[in-house]
């Protein structure tokens, strides 16, 4: 089922992420606070460094699945890549950040310069299936990305199966000679063509630090200023203030973020200020473990009118620098203390590449945590940089959809557009190059069903070729 989302406030286009994070599982923020959460996560993402084991071969995420407390599959995603682009786990949210264009919300803290506005997931495609109202797993969302030679995201398109309740969106981004985002153009699908929605321009100082983000919107006839954010820094280059303005007949200050840092340039506090109120409406505080860049704890207090809420996240970091356990607690306004009621525990396990393989959630019951999990997220990877399977050069790569992936029984291969007047060849090979299956995909067939129930659990390569041997589609699949 679709998870609760944390959405940027400034973007009017429907955006989504099915990542099941510590935050979005619990906190149903009013719209005024949604942007704040994205800003904080952007801030923390700049402090994170990958914990992936340093070897000649690397692992990248190719899929993950979420199972409920009955063992039923509720959500699954598959990713495909080209070249040596990879993925990075987010130790702040304890999940992978999927289905999001990094330039669609307030870029506060996200672009401190020096080409640090990197993505965590550098996939070409991301396909998401979720349980619908009848508890049937069905295709929900598809995202397609393109990059330049520096792996900057130049294009991002997000499409939905249900276009009644969701709106397809497209982003086109340009970058300056320093590798920082220069402009982002946002489009919305109207049913027959792409309409311009917003455009953003980013400017920098001599130190390559962003100093202004300006947003314009259109009524279809002319472009008009909408919002802008001005940024300030201390002598060490830490972003200490972000002032947000909205334009009506003139510019008016609508919000501020005031930040403090420790000697290691890690955020200690973030105070969110609304000019209409005398005190900060939100205060975030962070603590750290020596030698670890991401926070070991995060407390957030609200002083927002009509909302009494606070949360406390603590993480246990093991000797290898990985989070193996995390706790999420809320504030008890009556007892004036952090309560274990409605709290959760997250337990992570890792493989030999220091990549998470499972993230298991446990609910707190009366006096202790339940021994049976509430849900389990399983992650699947492929190694890259050593594979013998050649990259697809054909423009037909996106003409096919393979689902569900991962699977424990059947695969369905849908052909979106006919690419040839002749039958196609489907083949599946294992990690050693052994051919496990060969079938013909009739040209008149839009969807082909393949059984992999007798395959040994693991990662395989699926290829679709024409009768001349040209590879039209290639992707990894996971047999559970």
VOPAGU-2260 file (C-alpha; in pm, 1 decimal, decimal comma):
REM VOPAGU-2260
SITE   aa  ch    i         X         Y         Z
SITE  UNK   A    0       0,0       0,0       0,0
SITE  UNK   A    1     113,2     353,9     -62,2
SITE  UNK   A    2     301,5     490,4     236,6
SITE  UNK   A    3     259,0     828,8     406,8
SITE  UNK   A    4     469,5    1080,7     218,3
SITE  UNK   A    5     692,6    1371,9     308,0
SITE  UNK   A    6     646,3    1619,3      24,4
SITE  UNK   A    7     815,8    1950,0     -56,5
SITE  UNK   A    8     581,7    2244,2      -0,9
SITE  UNK   A    9     697,3    2451,1    -293,5
SITE  UNK   A   10     619,6    2199,8    -565,6
SITE  UNK   A   11     256,7    2180,2    -673,7
SITE  UNK   A   12     308,1    1877,0    -894,9
SITE  UNK   A   13     221,9    1544,7    -730,1
SITE  UNK   A   14     546,2    1377,8    -623,9
SITE  UNK   A   15     595,6    1056,3    -434,7
SITE  UNK   A   16     834,4     827,8    -260,7
SITE  UNK   A   17     736,9     489,0    -131,0
SITE  UNK   A   18    1034,0     473,2     103,0
SITE  UNK   A   19     909,3     356,1     441,2
SITE  UNK   A   20    1119,0     578,3     667,7
SITE  UNK   A   21    1137,2     637,4    1039,1
SITE  UNK   A   22     951,3     963,3     990,4
SITE  UNK   A   23     680,9     900,0     736,8
SITE  UNK   A   24     557,0     586,6     910,5
SITE  UNK   A   25     453,8     789,8    1214,9
SITE  UNK   A   26     414,1    1158,6    1147,9
SITE  UNK   A   27     126,8    1287,1     937,5
SITE  UNK   A   28     250,7    1643,0     902,0
SITE  UNK   A   29      30,4    1935,9     809,7
SITE  UNK   A   30     134,7    2090,7     480,6
SITE  UNK   A   31     321,7    2373,4     655,9
SITE  UNK   A   32     566,6    2120,9     801,8
SITE  UNK   A   33     621,4    1891,8     502,9
SITE  UNK   A   34     884,2    2115,5     346,1
SITE  UNK   A   35    1062,4    2148,3     680,1
SITE  UNK   A   36    1117,2    1772,8     701,7
SITE  UNK   A   37    1259,2    1762,3     349,4
SITE  UNK   A   38    1495,5    2046,9     435,7
SITE  UNK   A   39    1625,3    1870,0     745,6
SITE  UNK   A   40    1681,6    1546,7     553,9
SITE  UNK   A   41    1867,5    1743,4     286,2
SITE  UNK   A   42    2084,3    1895,8     556,7
SITE  UNK   A   43    2167,7    1558,7     709,2
SITE  UNK   A   44    2236,6    1397,7     371,2
SITE  UNK   A   45    2532,6    1630,7     325,5
SITE  UNK   A   46    2694,9    1488,5     639,1
SITE  UNK   A   47    2668,5    1126,2     531,0
SITE  UNK   A   48    2950,6     926,8     381,0
SITE  UNK   A   49    2903,2     581,5     238,9
SITE  UNK   A   50    2993,4     286,0     456,4
SITE  UNK   A   51    3020,9      47,4     162,6
SITE  UNK   A   52    3314,9    -186,6     187,6
SITE  UNK   A   53    3608,6     -76,7     -27,4
SITE  UNK   A   54    3664,8    -348,5    -288,4
SITE  UNK   A   55    3719,2    -363,0    -663,5
SITE  UNK   A   56    3360,7    -482,9    -707,0
SITE  UNK   A   57    3070,1    -284,7    -565,0
SITE  UNK   A   58    2704,2    -349,9    -494,3
SITE  UNK   A   59    2408,9    -143,5    -606,3
SITE  UNK   A   60    2043,6    -175,1    -514,5
SITE  UNK   A   61    1829,2    -346,8    -778,5
SITE  UNK   A   62    1512,8    -393,0    -574,7
SITE  UNK   A   63    1345,2    -424,8    -243,9
SITE  UNK   A   64    1022,7    -567,9    -107,6
SITE  UNK   A   65     811,2    -494,7     198,2
SITE  UNK   A   66     626,2    -778,3     374,4
SITE  UNK   A   67     359,0    -727,4     640,4
SITE  UNK   A   68     319,9    -922,6     965,1
SITE  UNK   A   69     141,8   -1204,9     782,4
SITE  UNK   A   70     425,8   -1244,8     533,5
SITE  UNK   A   71     224,6   -1093,1     247,8
SITE  UNK   A   72     410,9    -882,0      -6,4
SITE  UNK   A   73     270,3    -526,8       6,5
SITE  UNK   A   74     524,7    -324,8    -194,6
SITE  UNK   A   75     811,2    -401,2    -430,2
SITE  UNK   A   76    1043,8    -198,6    -650,8
SITE  UNK   A   77    1291,2    -278,0    -924,7
SITE  UNK   A   78    1577,1     -58,3   -1046,5
SITE  UNK   A   79    1797,5     -82,7   -1354,1
SITE  UNK   A   80    2122,8      96,8   -1428,5
SITE  UNK   A   81    2366,3     165,6   -1708,6
SITE  UNK   A   82    2742,4     200,1   -1679,2
SITE  UNK   A   83    2895,9     211,3   -1333,8
SITE  UNK   A   84    2633,0     421,9   -1161,5
SITE  UNK   A   85    2541,0     293,3    -818,8
SITE  UNK   A   86    2332,7     352,2    -505,4
SITE  UNK   A   87    2389,3     473,1    -151,3
SITE  UNK   A   88    2190,4     386,5     159,7
SITE  UNK   A   89    2050,8     678,3     359,8
SITE  UNK   A   90    2154,9     635,5     722,8
SITE  UNK   A   91    1939,8     930,9     829,7
SITE  UNK   A   92    1608,9     783,7     707,9
SITE  UNK   A   93    1741,2     426,3     728,4
SITE  UNK   A   94    1615,1     356,2     379,4
SITE  UNK   A   95    1688,4     424,6      15,0
SITE  UNK   A   96    1564,1     756,0    -121,7
SITE  UNK   A   97    1361,4     656,8    -428,5
SITE  UNK   A   98    1118,3     830,4    -663,5
SITE  UNK   A   99    1235,6    1184,6    -598,7
SITE  UNK   A  100    1401,0    1449,0    -810,5
SITE  UNK   A  101    1651,5    1628,6    -582,0
SITE  UNK   A  102    1573,2    1970,0    -730,5
SITE  UNK   A  103    1195,9    1970,2    -681,3
SITE  UNK   A  104    1176,2    2118,6    -331,7
SITE  UNK   A  105    1362,1    2373,3    -128,7
SITE  UNK   A  106    1732,6    2299,3    -181,4
SITE  UNK   A  107    1821,8    2423,7     165,1
SITE  UNK   A  108    2154,9    2267,0     266,2
SITE  UNK   A  109    2145,3    2043,8     -40,9
SITE  UNK   A  110    2393,8    2238,2    -250,9
SITE  UNK   A  111    2689,3    2355,4     -42,7
SITE  UNK   A  112    2896,0    2372,2    -360,4
SITE  UNK   A  113    3198,8    2184,3    -488,1
SITE  UNK   A  114    2988,2    1936,2    -682,7
SITE  UNK   A  115    2837,8    1784,7    -367,6
SITE  UNK   A  116    2480,3    1778,8    -497,1
SITE  UNK   A  117    2508,8    1411,6    -579,3
SITE  UNK   A  118    2222,3    1165,6    -593,5
SITE  UNK   A  119    2190,7     863,5    -367,5
SITE  UNK   A  120    2030,0     647,5    -637,3
SITE  UNK   A  121    2171,5     670,7    -991,7
SITE  UNK   A  122    1931,3     430,3   -1159,7
SITE  UNK   A  123    1797,8     468,0   -1513,5
SITE  UNK   A  124    1457,6     325,2   -1424,3
SITE  UNK   A  125    1265,9     262,0   -1102,6
SITE  UNK   A  126     943,6      60,6   -1122,9
SITE  UNK   A  127     713,2      37,4    -822,2
SITE  UNK   A  128     430,3    -209,5    -751,6
SITE  UNK   A  129     197,7    -172,3    -455,0
SITE  UNK   A  130    -114,5    -331,2    -312,6
SITE  UNK   A  131    -429,9    -165,9    -440,5
SITE  UNK   A  132    -763,9    -136,3    -258,9
SITE  UNK   A  133    -837,0    -504,1    -333,1
SITE  UNK   A  134    -496,2    -607,3    -188,1
SITE  UNK   A  135    -369,8    -702,4    -532,9
SITE  UNK   A  136     -11,8    -614,6    -621,4
SITE  UNK   A  137     -22,0    -387,4    -927,1
SITE  UNK   A  138     199,4    -141,2   -1111,0
SITE  UNK   A  139     176,1     197,6    -939,2
SITE  UNK   A  140     462,1     422,3   -1051,7
SITE  UNK   A  141     752,6     434,1   -1297,5
SITE  UNK   A  142    1042,4     679,9   -1296,3
SITE  UNK   A  143    1299,5     733,8   -1571,9
SITE  UNK   A  144    1625,6     927,5   -1528,2
SITE  UNK   A  145    1897,8    1058,0   -1758,6
SITE  UNK   A  146    2244,6    1188,9   -1672,4
SITE  UNK   A  147    2537,7    1379,7   -1815,4
SITE  UNK   A  148    2896,7    1253,1   -1817,8
SITE  UNK   A  149    2941,6    1377,5   -1459,1
SITE  UNK   A  150    2638,6    1178,0   -1339,1
SITE  UNK   A  151    2434,6    1493,4   -1284,7
SITE  UNK   A  152    2061,7    1430,6   -1322,1
SITE  UNK   A  153    1966,0    1611,8   -1642,7
SITE  UNK   A  154    1619,7    1460,8   -1680,8
SITE  UNK   A  155    1364,2    1290,4   -1457,0
SITE  UNK   A  156    1015,8    1169,5   -1554,3
SITE  UNK   A  157     766,3    1028,5   -1304,4
SITE  UNK   A  158     464,2     839,1   -1443,2
SITE  UNK   A  159     167,5     681,0   -1268,3
SITE  UNK   A  160     -74,1     404,9   -1358,2
SITE  UNK   A  161    -352,5     591,2   -1179,8
SITE  UNK   A  162    -354,4     931,7   -1350,5
SITE  UNK   A  163    -686,6    1030,4   -1194,0
SITE  UNK   A  164    -541,5    1069,3    -843,6
SITE  UNK   A  165    -183,7    1141,2    -951,4
SITE  UNK   A  166     -18,9    1371,4   -1203,5
SITE  UNK   A  167     276,0    1273,6   -1420,1
SITE  UNK   A  168     570,5    1511,5   -1385,1
SITE  UNK   A  169     891,4    1581,6   -1574,5
SITE  UNK   A  170    1203,2    1775,7   -1474,8
SITE  UNK   A  171    1479,5    1906,3   -1700,6
SITE  UNK   A  172    1792,8    2029,8   -1522,7
SITE  UNK   A  173    2099,6    2219,9   -1639,1
SITE  UNK   A  174    2433,8    2257,3   -1461,8
SITE  UNK   A  175    2710,8    2515,6   -1461,4
SITE  UNK   A  176    3079,6    2454,7   -1529,4
SITE  UNK   A  177    3138,7    2383,1   -1159,1
SITE  UNK   A  178    2888,1    2097,3   -1168,8
SITE  UNK   A  179    2626,0    2275,5    -958,6
SITE  UNK   A  180    2260,3    2298,1   -1053,2
SITE  UNK   A  181    2196,0    2613,8   -1259,4
SITE  UNK   A  182    1830,6    2577,2   -1358,2
SITE  UNK   A  183    1545,2    2331,0   -1322,6
SITE  UNK   A  184    1233,3    2328,0   -1541,3
SITE  UNK   A  185     923,1    2149,6   -1413,9
SITE  UNK   A  186     646,9    2015,7   -1639,5
SITE  UNK   A  187     308,8    1855,6   -1575,1
SITE  UNK   A  188     126,1    1613,5   -1806,6
SITE  UNK   A  189    -217,8    1741,7   -1910,8
SITE  UNK   A  190    -330,5    1419,2   -2077,7
SITE  UNK   A  191    -188,8    1490,9   -2421,6
SITE  UNK   A  192     123,8    1706,3   -2375,6
SITE  UNK   A  193     361,3    1851,7   -2117,9
SITE  UNK   A  194     263,9    2187,8   -1966,4
SITE  UNK   A  195     521,8    2417,0   -1809,7
SITE  UNK   A  196     459,5    2446,0   -1436,4
SITE  UNK   A  197     757,5    2603,6   -1257,3
SITE  UNK   A  198    1113,5    2700,5   -1331,5
SITE  UNK   A  199    1396,7    2763,6   -1087,4
SITE  UNK   A  200    1726,4    2947,1   -1111,9
SITE  UNK   A  201    2019,9    2900,1    -876,0
SITE  UNK   A  202    2302,9    3146,5    -817,5
SITE  UNK   A  203    2634,8    3104,0    -633,2
SITE  UNK   A  204    2910,2    3309,6    -473,3
SITE  UNK   A  205    3282,1    3297,9    -551,8
SITE  UNK   A  206    3319,1    3001,4    -314,4
SITE  UNK   A  207    3064,6    2807,9    -523,3
SITE  UNK   A  208    2810,1    2816,9    -239,2
SITE  UNK   A  209    2448,0    2868,5    -332,6
SITE  UNK   A  210    2326,6    3214,0    -232,3
SITE  UNK   A  211    1982,9    3225,6    -394,8
SITE  UNK   A  212    1716,4    2992,9    -530,9
SITE  UNK   A  213    1444,8    3171,4    -728,6
SITE  UNK   A  214    1118,7    3007,3    -829,8
SITE  UNK   A  215     885,9    3122,6   -1106,0
SITE  UNK   A  216     544,0    2991,9   -1202,8
SITE  UNK   A  217     324,4    3046,3   -1507,0
SITE  UNK   A  218     -41,6    3093,0   -1588,9
SITE  UNK   A  219      23,4    2964,8   -1940,3
SITE  UNK   A  220      77,7    3313,8   -2075,1
SITE  UNK   A  221     359,3    3468,9   -1872,1
SITE  UNK   A  222     615,9    3375,8   -1606,8
SITE  UNK   A  223     576,2    3534,9   -1262,5
SITE  UNK   A  224     800,5    3527,7    -951,7
SITE  UNK   A  225     670,1    3298,3    -680,6
SITE  UNK   A  226     929,4    3228,3    -410,4
SITE  UNK   A  227    1295,2    3280,1    -340,3
SITE  UNK   A  228    1539,5    3164,3     -73,5
SITE  UNK   A  229    1853,0    3357,0      25,1
SITE  UNK   A  230    2139,0    3172,6     198,5
SITE  UNK   A  231    2410,1    3292,2     438,9
SITE  UNK   A  232    2731,0    3122,2     559,2
SITE  UNK   A  233    2988,4    3154,4     834,0
SITE  UNK   A  234    3362,7    3183,0     774,2
SITE  UNK   A  235    3392,8    2803,0     762,8
SITE  UNK   A  236    3137,4    2769,3     482,9
SITE  UNK   A  237    2859,2    2628,4     702,6
SITE  UNK   A  238    2512,7    2744,9     600,6
SITE  UNK   A  239    2390,9    2940,7     901,4
SITE  UNK   A  240    2072,0    3097,9     770,6
SITE  UNK   A  241    1811,7    3051,4     498,5
SITE  UNK   A  242    1550,2    3321,4     448,0
SITE  UNK   A  243    1242,9    3237,5     242,6
SITE  UNK   A  244    1032,6    3500,8      65,7
SITE  UNK   A  245     702,0    3483,3    -117,8
SITE  UNK   A  246     597,8    3724,3    -389,9
SITE  UNK   A  247     251,0    3873,1    -417,0
SITE  UNK   A  248     265,4    4239,0    -512,6
SITE  UNK   A  249     602,0    4258,4    -336,3
SITE  UNK   A  250     846,9    4026,3    -161,7
SITE  UNK   A  251     752,4    3928,1     194,8
SITE  UNK   A  252     958,4    3721,3     439,7
SITE  UNK   A  253     767,8    3399,9     519,3
SITE  UNK   A  254    1019,9    3185,1     706,3
SITE  UNK   A  255    1375,1    3143,3     831,2
SITE  UNK   A  256    1604,4    2862,0     937,5
SITE  UNK   A  257    1888,2    2945,5    1178,4
SITE  UNK   A  258    2153,0    2672,0    1213,1
SITE  UNK   A  259    2443,5    2603,5    1448,4
SITE  UNK   A  260    2731,4    2355,4    1402,8
SITE  UNK   A  261    2998,4    2179,2    1606,7
SITE  UNK   A  262    3372,6    2195,7    1544,1
SITE  UNK   A  263    3338,2    1918,6    1283,8
SITE  UNK   A  264    3085,6    2128,5    1085,7
SITE  UNK   A  265    2804,0    1890,7    1176,3
SITE  UNK   A  266    2459,3    2045,4    1242,3
SITE  UNK   A  267    2378,9    2079,4    1612,8
SITE  UNK   A  268    2055,8    2278,7    1601,1
SITE  UNK   A  269    1810,6    2401,4    1339,1
SITE  UNK   A  270    1557,6    2662,9    1451,4
SITE  UNK   A  271    1263,2    2718,6    1216,8
SITE  UNK   A  272    1114,5    3065,2    1250,7
SITE  UNK   A  273     782,7    3203,9    1133,7
SITE  UNK   A  274     783,0    3586,7    1139,3
SITE  UNK   A  275     424,5    3576,6    1269,5
SITE  UNK   A  276     530,5    3413,1    1598,4
SITE  UNK   A  277     772,9    3533,8    1864,6
SITE  UNK   A  278     955,2    3202,1    1919,7
SITE  UNK   A  279    1084,5    2930,0    1681,7
SITE  UNK   A  280     798,0    2706,3    1575,5
SITE  UNK   A  281    1027,7    2402,5    1535,8
SITE  UNK   A  282    1361,0    2317,0    1697,0
SITE  UNK   A  283    1575,9    2023,1    1581,5
SITE  UNK   A  284    1878,2    1904,5    1780,5
SITE  UNK   A  285    2138,4    1641,2    1690,4
SITE  UNK   A  286    2412,7    1441,3    1862,1
SITE  UNK   A  287    2694,2    1239,3    1705,7
SITE  UNK   A  288    2924,2     946,4    1767,9
SITE  UNK   A  289    3292,4    1023,9    1725,2
SITE  UNK   A  290    3411,9     944,7    1374,3
SITE  UNK   A  291    3057,9     904,8    1232,6
SITE  UNK   A  292    2917,2    1180,5    1013,4
SITE  UNK   A  293    2544,1    1109,3    1040,4
SITE  UNK   A  294    2361,2    1181,2    1369,4
SITE  UNK   A  295    2331,3     919,1    1641,1
SITE  UNK   A  296    2021,8    1097,2    1771,7
SITE  UNK   A  297    1769,7    1350,0    1644,5
SITE  UNK   A  298    1512,4    1530,6    1857,4
SITE  UNK   A  299    1247,0    1755,2    1709,6
SITE  UNK   A  300    1022,4    1981,1    1916,1
SITE  UNK   A  301     718,9    2163,5    1779,0
SITE  UNK   A  302     578,5    2493,9    1893,9
SITE  UNK   A  303     339,9    2508,7    1601,6
SITE  UNK   A  304      -7,5    2653,3    1669,2
SITE  UNK   A  305    -258,3    2372,4    1707,3
SITE  UNK   A  306       5,8    2097,2    1699,6
SITE  UNK   A  307     168,9    1942,6    2006,8
SITE  UNK   A  308     413,3    1685,9    1874,7
SITE  UNK   A  309     774,9    1587,6    1911,7
SITE  UNK   A  310     984,6    1285,7    1822,4
SITE  UNK   A  311    1314,0    1133,0    1930,0
SITE  UNK   A  312    1522,5     902,2    1710,5
SITE  UNK   A  313    1819,5     716,4    1858,5
SITE  UNK   A  314    2053,9     481,5    1673,8
SITE  UNK   A  315    2298,4     219,3    1790,5
SITE  UNK   A  316    2609,9     231,3    1572,4
SITE  UNK   A  317    2822,0     -84,1    1574,5
SITE  UNK   A  318    3201,0    -112,6    1558,6
SITE  UNK   A  319    3202,2    -100,0    1178,7
SITE  UNK   A  320    3015,5     230,5    1173,2
SITE  UNK   A  321    2679,7      82,7    1070,2
SITE  UNK   A  322    2340,7     140,3    1231,2
SITE  UNK   A  323    2218,3    -200,3    1348,3
SITE  UNK   A  324    1931,3     -80,2    1571,2
SITE  UNK   A  325    1721,1     236,8    1585,6
SITE  UNK   A  326    1436,4     350,3    1808,8
SITE  UNK   A  327    1156,0     594,9    1734,5
SITE  UNK   A  328     975,1     758,1    2029,5
SITE  UNK   A  329     715,5    1032,1    2070,1
SITE  UNK   A  330     669,7    1297,5    2339,1
SITE  UNK   A  331     408,8    1241,2    2610,7
SITE  UNK   A  332     253,7    1583,6    2669,4
SITE  UNK   A  333      93,8    1468,9    2996,0
SITE  UNK   A  334     398,8    1304,2    3154,9
SITE  UNK   A  335     632,2    1563,0    2995,4
SITE  UNK   A  336     872,1    1288,4    2892,3
SITE  UNK   A  337     959,5    1061,3    2601,6
SITE  UNK   A  338     724,6     763,4    2596,7
SITE  UNK   A  339     763,5     410,4    2467,1
SITE  UNK   A  340     391,0     398,1    2387,2
SITE  UNK   A  341     345,7     372,0    2008,3
SITE  UNK   A  342     723,3     353,4    1968,7
SITE  UNK   A  343     904,7     121,4    1728,2
SITE  UNK   A  344    1236,2     -56,2    1698,3
SITE  UNK   A  345    1419,9    -109,0    1369,5
SITE  UNK   A  346    1677,8    -385,9    1333,6
SITE  UNK   A  347    1909,5    -389,8    1032,0
SITE  UNK   A  348    2132,4    -667,9     899,1
SITE  UNK   A  349    2414,4    -620,9     648,2
SITE  UNK   A  350    2601,5    -828,0     390,8
SITE  UNK   A  351    2976,7    -854,4     327,6
SITE  UNK   A  352    2967,1    -529,7     128,4
SITE  UNK   A  353    2818,3    -347,8     430,7
SITE  UNK   A  354    2490,4    -306,9     246,5
SITE  UNK   A  355    2163,7    -362,4     438,5
SITE  UNK   A  356    1985,8    -686,8     353,5
SITE  UNK   A  357    1684,9    -651,9     586,3
SITE  UNK   A  358    1521,5    -380,0     795,4
SITE  UNK   A  359    1278,7    -533,3    1044,9
SITE  UNK   A  360    1025,7    -329,3    1242,9
SITE  UNK   A  361     894,4    -420,1    1590,5
SITE  UNK   A  362     610,2    -246,0    1777,2
SITE  UNK   A  363     620,0    -169,0    2148,7
SITE  UNK   A  364     355,1    -360,5    2344,9
SITE  UNK   A  365     269,2    -252,5    2700,7
SITE  UNK   A  366     607,4    -316,1    2865,0
SITE  UNK   A  367     840,7    -439,9    2591,4
SITE  UNK   A  368     886,0    -473,7    2217,6
SITE  UNK   A  369     696,7    -748,1    2040,1
SITE  UNK   A  370     908,0   -1047,3    1937,6
SITE  UNK   A  371     712,8   -1081,2    1611,8
SITE  UNK   A  372     793,0    -820,2    1346,0
SITE  UNK   A  373     539,6    -567,2    1221,6
SITE  UNK   A  374     695,1    -566,9     876,7
SITE  UNK   A  375    1018,8    -664,2     703,2
SITE  UNK   A  376    1193,5    -483,9     418,4
SITE  UNK   A  377    1429,0    -702,9     215,0
SITE  UNK   A  378    1692,4    -542,8     -11,4
SITE  UNK   A  379    1846,8    -699,5    -322,7
SITE  UNK   A  380    2171,4    -609,8    -498,9
SITE  UNK   A  381    2391,6    -679,6    -793,3
SITE  UNK   A  382    2766,2    -635,6    -818,7
SITE  UNK   A  383    2885,9    -402,8   -1090,9
SITE  UNK   A  384    3211,2    -314,1   -1256,9
SITE  UNK   A  385    3276,8    -685,6   -1320,6
SITE  UNK   A  386    2971,1    -811,3   -1509,8
SITE  UNK   A  387    3019,4    -970,2   -1850,3
SITE  UNK   A  388    2676,4    -864,9   -1973,2
SITE  UNK   A  389    2708,1    -573,8   -2216,6
SITE  UNK   A  390    2517,0    -250,7   -2169,2
SITE  UNK   A  391    2212,4    -197,6   -2385,4
SITE  UNK   A  392    2272,7      66,6   -2651,2
SITE  UNK   A  393    1929,2      40,4   -2806,2
SITE  UNK   A  394    1666,5     310,0   -2759,1
SITE  UNK   A  395    1418,4      26,6   -2699,3
SITE  UNK   A  396    1530,3     -31,2   -2338,5
SITE  UNK   A  397    1219,4     136,1   -2194,3
SITE  UNK   A  398     974,5     -41,5   -2427,7
SITE  UNK   A  399     946,1    -331,8   -2184,7
SITE  UNK   A  400     826,9    -365,5   -1824,4
SITE  UNK   A  401     912,1    -672,4   -1614,2
SITE  UNK   A  402     716,4    -734,0   -1292,4
SITE  UNK   A  403     696,1    -820,7   -1011,0
SITE  UNK   A  404    1063,5    -798,9    -924,2
SITE  UNK   A  405    1170,1    -954,4    -689,6
SITE  UNK   A  406     948,9   -1260,4    -741,5
SITE  UNK   A  407     920,3   -1611,7    -604,4
SITE  UNK   A  408     701,2   -1756,3    -876,6
SITE  UNK   A  409     608,0   -1579,6   -1201,2
SITE  UNK   A  410     739,9   -1291,8   -1410,0
SITE  UNK   A  411     528,1   -1087,9   -1648,3
SITE  UNK   A  412     693,5    -910,9   -1941,1
SITE  UNK   A  413     489,3    -632,1   -2097,5
SITE  UNK   A  414     581,4    -481,6   -2432,7
SITE  UNK   A  415     478,4    -115,7   -2433,9
SITE  UNK   A  416     539,0     -53,2   -2804,2
SITE  UNK   A  417     594,2    -302,8   -3080,4
SITE  UNK   A  418     959,4    -283,9   -3186,8
SITE  UNK   A  419     961,7    -538,7   -3466,2
SITE  UNK   A  420     733,6    -737,5   -3691,9
SITE  UNK   A  421     903,3   -1060,6   -3582,7
SITE  UNK   A  422     903,6   -1262,0   -3262,9
SITE  UNK   A  423    1154,7   -1171,2   -2992,8
SITE  UNK   A  424    1376,6   -1398,9   -2784,4
SITE  UNK   A  425    1364,9   -1388,9   -2403,2
SITE  UNK   A  426    1656,3   -1542,2   -2212,9
SITE  UNK   A  427    1757,8   -1555,6   -1846,6
SITE  UNK   A  428    2115,6   -1626,4   -1736,1
SITE  UNK   A  429    2258,8   -1669,5   -1388,2
SITE  UNK   A  430    2556,1   -1490,1   -1234,5
SITE  UNK   A  431    2802,8   -1733,7   -1393,6
SITE  UNK   A  432    2659,2   -1684,3   -1743,0
SITE  UNK   A  433    2467,2   -2014,3   -1756,1
SITE  UNK   A  434    2148,2   -1985,9   -1961,2
SITE  UNK   A  435    1856,6   -2086,6   -1739,3
SITE  UNK   A  436    1562,0   -2020,1   -1971,4
SITE  UNK   A  437    1488,5   -1932,6   -2333,3
SITE  UNK   A  438    1141,8   -1842,5   -2463,3
SITE  UNK   A  439     989,8   -1666,1   -2760,0
SITE  UNK   A  440     790,0   -1345,6   -2715,4
SITE  UNK   A  441     528,3   -1337,9   -2991,6
SITE  UNK   A  442     504,1   -1000,9   -3161,5
SITE  UNK   A  443     126,0   -1002,7   -3120,6
SITE  UNK   A  444     158,1   -1059,0   -2743,7
SITE  UNK   A  445     154,5    -754,9   -2518,3
SITE  UNK   A  446     228,3    -952,4   -2200,8
SITE  UNK   A  447     420,8   -1278,0   -2162,1
SITE  UNK   A  448     414,5   -1493,0   -1847,9
SITE  UNK   A  449     730,2   -1680,0   -1738,4
SITE  UNK   A  450     767,3   -1916,5   -1444,2
SITE  UNK   A  451    1087,4   -1899,8   -1238,3
SITE  UNK   A  452     953,3   -2102,0    -945,6
SITE  UNK   A  453    1219,4   -2371,5    -994,3
SITE  UNK   A  454    1509,5   -2121,8    -994,3
SITE  UNK   A  455    1748,8   -2112,6    -699,7
SITE  UNK   A  456    1704,2   -1786,6    -503,8
SITE  UNK   A  457    1949,1   -1524,6    -627,4
SITE  UNK   A  458    2012,0   -1258,9    -892,4
SITE  UNK   A  459    1975,1   -1328,9   -1265,5
SITE  UNK   A  460    1997,8   -1133,6   -1590,4
SITE  UNK   A  461    1696,6   -1114,8   -1820,5
SITE  UNK   A  462    1756,6   -1015,9   -2183,7
SITE  UNK   A  463    1521,9    -957,0   -2475,0
SITE  UNK   A  464    1675,8    -982,5   -2822,8
SITE  UNK   A  465    1551,7    -949,2   -3177,6
SITE  UNK   A  466    1617,2   -1218,1   -3437,6
SITE  UNK   A  467    1945,8   -1050,8   -3537,1
SITE  UNK   A  468    2078,1   -1086,0   -3182,2
SITE  UNK   A  469    2048,6    -717,4   -3089,7
SITE  UNK   A  470    1973,6    -665,6   -2720,6
SITE  UNK   A  471    1654,0    -460,6   -2689,8
SITE  UNK   A  472    1618,8    -484,1   -2313,7
SITE  UNK   A  473    1838,6    -601,2   -2029,4
SITE  UNK   A  474    1783,8    -598,0   -1655,9
SITE  UNK   A  475    1856,5    -793,5   -1341,7
SITE  UNK   A  476    1583,1    -989,6   -1166,9
SITE  UNK   A  477    1573,6   -1137,8    -818,8
SITE  UNK   A  478    1433,6   -1482,9    -741,2
SITE  UNK   A  479    1332,3   -1504,7    -376,4
